[in-house]
């Protein structure tokens, strides 16, 4: 299913593959394996970006205080899975039980800028963060993208409250900041435990329809589908067909719907929707796109639930999307390279060059990272670009790193340039080897011994 603008030419079109996860984890710990959830064994294209929205992450006071000081168990878990595969945690935001994580392939880092996060509380009249929304926004190859993870009010009768809360979240994200509003982004993804239920039909009819895989019989009474027919602002959001079982409410560690005394009626509470700004403007104004506007499209490749996960009473839902875009940025702001042979035996040099318009700062730094680094602060060491500068000309600059900071054990590393003004990595080197110090010592010993014998 596609939400596609007409792109006038195929020249320089990039297709980035995005995998989005929403999961109410019910305060549980991470499962032993997420291979199927993240489609790590998929025969399709490699994912360029993972966006993971969780609800009801354990936020008891002892857990929450610990998570403020250190990464929470879910963030650590996904970093452990994804960093060896070449993904870095680009950004994250948490509000009590709501957590949003964004991972990207290293190759995209120099072209992702203006990263910002925000959260909006809607629980207890806006004073409590058990319900609400958390957002990460960015510029991807010059296009503005926004990801919004929401947990809306529960229960059948609270449809209007859910809609009111969502409108409040849309209005309050990045309010007063020099950032586009959520609806002014080129693409907005809205997902989470939205808590919409199946109205009118009794539990027996709902369960019988599910057992017979006649999900289409339930679509017209899905509260979100019903609201989209009435609310203008919702009509701009697109969702794939609900061709999977309702994802709530299950007995733990099973695919059996609620057998407790409450016997809650199954519902598609966990959803992924998206909105393309120019497509919405085109539909409302009935005008042709200019060439500048015809630069991005979103295609839904699959939209599924994952029944094998049973740690909570919700099943996770994933959507895999193709983002077809014309890059508005083609060159990184910084190009940097290691100079000469690197080892802990001597100080080492880094050369870099910047585009003329780059907004440099005395607080910019260049980090040495292992190839499988987890996040921007996961560096081995770093050098300040001004304090550690040793030469400069109109074309390039040189910075040194002390031998004492270079790891003795060697290995494969990357250099990344971090911009304080842009709050992001704006340049990344090719992987290179740092030589194991003991190996160098052994080579020197062999050489000296050989020279002694020859003499």
N, C-alpha and C positions, 0 to 999 in steps of 0.2 A: 504494500500500500504506500502511496507516495503523496507528499505535499510538495509539489515541485513548481518552481518558477521556470519559465522558458529561458534557457541559457542560449544566447545567440550563437556562440561558437564553442567548439570543444577545445580550442587552443588553451593550453596552460590550466586545464581543469584538474583540480586535486579531488580525490575522494578519500575522506577520512572515515574510518569505521569506529563508531562509538557504541560501547556496550553499557547499558544502564540497568542498575539493580535497585529494586525497592523491597525492603524486608522489615516487617515488624518482628523483632527477635525476642520480645517478651522477657527481657532482662536475662536471657540465657547467655552462656559463654559460646564462643565460636565453635562450629562443628569441626570434626576431624579433617574434612575434605570439602573443597569448593570447586573441584574440577568442572563438574557439569554446570554449576551456577555461573561460572565465568567463561564457560565454553572453551576451556584450555585445550581440549582435544579436538576442537572443531576443524574440519577440513576446509572451512572457508577462509577468507582473508584474515590476517592477524589484526587484532584490535589496535587502534591507535590510541584510544582513550577508554578508561573505565571510570564510570561515575556511580558511586555506591551510596545509596540513601538508606539509612537504618532508622527505625523508630523503636522506642522503649529499650534503648541500651541501658544497662543497669546504672541507675543514678542515685542509689542510696548514698547517704552523705559520706560514708567512709570511702566508697568506691569513687564518688565524684571528686572528692578532695585529692585522692591519689591520682586520678586521671588528669587533674589540673596541673600537677607537678610532673607527671610523666605521660607518655602516650597511653591511651586506653587500650585494653586487650584487643578490641576489634581492629583498631588502626594497626597495631603491631602485627596482628594476624594477617591482614591483607597485604601489608608491606612485606612480610616474610614470604608470602606466596608470589607476589608480583615483582619485587625488586630483582630476583635472580633472572627474570624474563626480560629485563631491560626497561621496566616502568619505574618512574619516580613519583612519589606522592607530591603532586603539584600544590594542592591546597586542601584544607579541611576546616570545618566549622562545626561547633557543637553547642547545643542548648539543652541542658539536662539530658533527656533520653533521646533527643534528635541528633543524629550525626550524619554529616555529608563529607565524603572523601572523593577526591579527583586524582586519578593516576594517568600519566601520559608517557609515551615513548620518548626517550632522550632526544631523538632527532627533531621533535617539534618544539623543544624548549625555547630556542631563540626566537620563535615566532608566536609565542604566547605572552601577552603583556597585559598590563592594567588589571591585575588579579585583585579582586576585592571580595570580602565575605560580609554577611550580615545575618541577623536573626530578629524575629518578631515573636513576642509572646502573645498568646491569645487566651491562655488558661486563666481562670479566676479574674475575669475582666481585664486581662492584659498584664496582670501582676505575676503570673506564674507561667513557667516555661514548659509545663508538661504537654501543652498543645501549642501549635504555632508553626512557624516555618523557618528554615535556615537556607541560605543562598550562597552560591559561589558564582561570580561572574568574571568574564575575561574577554580579551580580544584574541581571537584565533586567526592567524594570517590576515589580520585587519578587520575581521568580522566579529561583531559583539555577540557573545553566547552567554546565556544565563541558565543555571540549574537551580531549581527550587524544590526542596524536600519538605513536605508538609505532613503534619499529624493533626487531623481535624477532629472535632467533637464526635463522640460515639452515639449510638442508639438511633433507632428507627425514626423517632419523632423529631430529630434535630437537623433536618435537612436545611432549613433556613439559617440556622446557626452556623452550619458548615459553610454555606455560601457567603454569609456575612464575614466570617473569619477569613475566608480566602481573599475576599475583596480587601479586607484590612491589611492582610499580608502583602498583597500586590501594591497597595498604596504606601506602606511604611518601609518597604525594603529600600535602603540607600536614600531615604528621605533626608533632604538637607545637604547631601554630599554632591560633589561635582561629578556625578556618575549618572548615566541614563537611567530612567525608571525601568522597572522590569519589563513593561510592555513596549518600551522603546528599543529593546535589544533586537538584533536581526533574527535570532532564534531563542525561544524560551522553552525549556523543558520543565514540566510540572508533574510531580510524581510523589508517591508516599502512601501512607495509610490514610486515605481520604475518607474512609468510614461511610461511604454511601451504601445503602442497603437495597434490597429488592422489596418494593412496596406491594401491598394489596394481596398478592398470592399467598396462600397458606403454605406452611412448612412441608406438607405432604406433596403438594403439587411441585414445589420447588425441588425437593429431593428426587422425586420421580423424573422430572425433566433432566436433572443432572445424571441420574443413573442411566437414562436412555440417550445421553449426550445430545439432547435437544436444547442446547443452551440458548438458541435463538428465541425460544418461547419466553425467555425471561428478560430479554434485552429491553423491551418496551417499558417494563416496570422497574428497571434499574434507575435509582434516583438521580444519578449523575446524567444518564441519557435523557431522563425527563427534564432535568434542569437545563440542559443544553438547548432544548427546544424553546425555552421561555426566556432565558437570560442571555442578552446580547453579548456580554463580555465572554461568556463560555462558548458561544458558537464559533469563536475564532480558534478554539483549541481542537486539535484533531487527535483521535485515538484509534488504534488498530482494533479489529474485531475481537470480541471476547470469545475466542474459540477454545477456552480452557475452563476447567471447573472453577466455580467461585472459591476464593482463596481463604475464606474465613467461615466458620470457626471449626478447627479440628481438635480432636484429642491429641495429646502430645505423642510424638514418635509413632504416628499412624496416619493413614489416609482416610480415617473414619471421621465423619462430622460429629459434632458435639453430642456426647451421650450423657452429659450431666443433667441435673434436674431442669436447668434453664432451657436446654435443647434449642440453642440459638439457631435461627434460620440462616442458612448459608448466604453469603454475599460476596460480591466482588469489591472488597474494601481497598484492595491494593492495586494501584493504577499508575499508568504512565501516559501522559499526554504531551503534545508539543504545539507550538504556535510559530509560524513564520511571518515576520512583520510585513514584508512587502506583499506577500500573498494576501494578507488580510486587508491591506490598503487597496490592493488591486480589486478585491471583491467588493469593497465598500464604495470605491470611487468610480469603478468601471472605466479605468483609463489604462493606456498601454504603459508598460515598464520602459523607462529609459535604459540605455545600455549599462549605466553605472549601477542600476538597481538589480539587473539580471545577473546576480553574482553568487547566489547560494540556493541550494535546494536540500530538502530532507526526505529521505526515503526510508520507510520502515521495512527492515529485512525479516525480522520475526518478533513475535510478541507472545511470550509463553510463561506458564508457571512451572514450578519445580516441585513436584509432589514428593520427592524422596527426602526432603529436609523436614524434620519433625521436632526441632528444638523448641518451637513455639506453636501457638494455636493459629498462626498465619503461615501460608506458604509463600515463599519469595516469588516475585515476578521480575522478568527481565525483558528488555527490548533492545534489539540490535539495530542500529541506524547507519545509513550511509549519508554522510554530509558531503555533498558535491559543491565545491566552491572554486571561485577564481581568486587566487591569493592576491591580496592588496599589498602584501609585504613579500618580497622575493629574496631579500638579502638580510642576514643577521646584522645587528647593530655593532657587534664585536666579532672579530676573527682573531683567535689566539692559538698559539702553538708552543709546545715545549722545545727548548733549544738544546741540541747536543744530547749526550748520554746522561741519563738520570740515574743516580744512586745516592746512598747516604754517605758516600766517601767525600763529597764536595758540594759546595753551594751550587744551586741550579738556576737556570734562567728561563724566563717566559717572555715571549714577544707577543704583542697584540696591536691591532689597529682598530680604529673606530670610525664609523661614518661621521661626516661633518656635523650632522644635526644631533648627535648623541648627547644627552644631558648628563654629563659625567659629574661625579661627586667625590669629595675627599673620603667619603665613607664607602665607596665601592671597594670590592675585594675580589681576588681570584682564589678559588678553592681547589685543592687537590682531593679528588674523590676516587674511591674504588669504583670500578665499572658498574658494579651492582649496588650503587648507593641508593638509600631509601628516600631521602628528602633533602632539602637544601641545606639543612644544618648537620647533615651526616658526613661532613668533610673530615679528612685526615689532618690537614693543616690548611692555612690560608696566608695570603700576603695582601697587605693594603696597597692599592694601586699607586697612591701618592707617597706614602711613607717609605715603601720598599722599592721605589723607582730608581733605576741606575742610569738610564739614558732615555732620551726623547728626541724625536725629530718630527717633521711634518707628516711622515708616512707611518711611523710605528713607534712604540715605546717598549722598554724592557723593564721587567721587574724580577727581583731575585727571591729565592726561598733558601733559607738556611739549611745546610746539610743536617743539622741536628733535628730538623722537623721531618726529614724524609724517612719513610719506614725502611728499616734494615732488611726486612723480609722480602722487599720488592713485590712484584706482581703487575697486574694490568690496571691502569688508572686513566682518569679523565681530568681535564682542567675545565672549570666553569667560571665565567665572569658574572658576578652578581651586582646588579644596579640597585643602589639604595633609593634613588628617585623613582624608579619603576617597580621596585619591590619584586624583582624577578630575575631569573637567569637569562642573560641576553646574548651569551656566546658560549659555545662548548667546543672543545677540541676533539680530534679523533682519538681513540684509545691508543695508549702507548705503554711501553714497558719501563718499569723501574727495576734496575738490576739488583738481584739479591747480593747483599754486601759480602757475605761469606764466600760466594762464588767468585767475586772480584779478588778477595784475599787469596783464595786458592790459585787463581790464575797468576797473580803476582808471585806467589811462592814458586809455582812451576816455572815461570819465566826466569826468576832469579836463579833457581837451581840449574836450569838449562844453560843460562849464561855462565854460571860458575863452572859447570862441566866442560863447556866449550873453551873456557879460558885455560 
